[in-house]
Amino acid sequence: MSTGPRQNLAAKDRIDLLQGTLDMLILRTLLFGPAHGHTIAHSIESGSDEVLQVEHGSLYPALHRLVRQGLLSAKDGLSENNRKAKFYSLTAKGRRHLMRESNKWDRLSAAIGRIMRPTES
């Protein structure tokens, strides 16, 4: 995978994702259309300038869980290099869930930011 100068980011500088955060990033990635697991992982990693690392041991259980919850649908197909792959799509329920979770994330990150960087009074 060629990602330019950030490719050499040390493993200690990568950030592990909490389960709920990974779910939200997967749903957000699929707003752009169906994708298979490798593409989803690559999109999250490249979108974060390689800071976030998505391990297959976390990604695929998350995808299966989201399908069971009805937030994603899955369909067999062929990848760009003509290999069998499962393509995941956001369902209407998944889109609604993403919007709710995005609002929660905005409030949470703003609250944490206020604590981590308080303004001078």
N, C-alpha and C positions, 0 to 999 in steps of 0.2 A: 504494500500500500504506500503510495507516494503522496506525502502530505506536506512537502516543503520543509522549511526550517523548524517547524514545531514537532516534526516527527521524532526528534531526539529527546523529547520531554521525558525526564526521569520518572520511573515508576513511582517513586516516593512523592512526586508532585501531582500525580493523578488523584482524582477524587472519587471515592466509592459512592455509589448511588443508593439511597434508601429505596425500599420497594415501592412506596407510593410515588416517589419522584420518578423512578424509572417508568412506572405505568403512565404517568402524565407525559413524559417525554416521548414515549412510544405513540400515544394517542396524538400528540401534537405533530409528530413526524408524518403520521398517516393522513393528516389534513390535506396533504398535497397529492394524495392518491395511493393506490395499493403498492405494497412493497414486500419483498421477502426479508427474512431475518438479517442476512448479511448487509443488505442495503439500509435497513433501519439502524443497525448498530453503527455503520459507517456514517450515516447522516448525523446521528447524535454526537459521535466523536468529532467529526469535522466541524459541525456547527458550534461546538464548544472549544474550538481551536486545540483539539486533542487533550483538553484537560479532563474531560469525562471519558472513562474507559468502560465500555459495555462488554462484560464477559458473557460468553455463550451460556455458561451455567446459571446466569441470572436472566438473560434475555428470553430464552425459550420457555422456561417455566412461567415467566411473566406473560408472554404471548398466549400460551395455552390457558392461563388463568383468565385473561381478558376475553378470550373466545368463550370460555365457560360462562362468564358473567354477561355475555351478550353485547359487550362493548366493541368487539371486533368480529369480523367474519373471516374465514380462511378458505382458500380455493387453491387446488393444485394447478401448477403451471410449469413453464420452463424459464430458467434464469437467462441472463444475457449470454452466458457461455453454454447454453443448451443443456443444462442439467435440471433434473427435477427439483422443484422448489415449491414451497407453500407461500402463497401471496396473501397478505393480511390487508383487510380494508376496515375502515372506521364505519361503524353502524350509526344510525340516527341516535340510538341510545348512547353510544360512545361519544358522539359529538356533544350531546347535552351534558354528559358527565365531564367531559373535558372543559367545557365552559364554566361549570360550577367549580371544578378543581382549580382552574386558572384564577378565578376570583379569590378563592381561599389562598392560593399561592401568593398572589399580589399582596393581600393583607398580611400574611405571615412574613414575607420577605421585608415589607415596609416596617413591621414591628421589630423584627430582628435588627434591621438597619438602624432604627432609632436607638436601640440599646447599645449596639456595637460602636456607633458613631454619634454620640449625643452632641447636640448643638450647645455652644457656649451661651450661658444666660447673661 
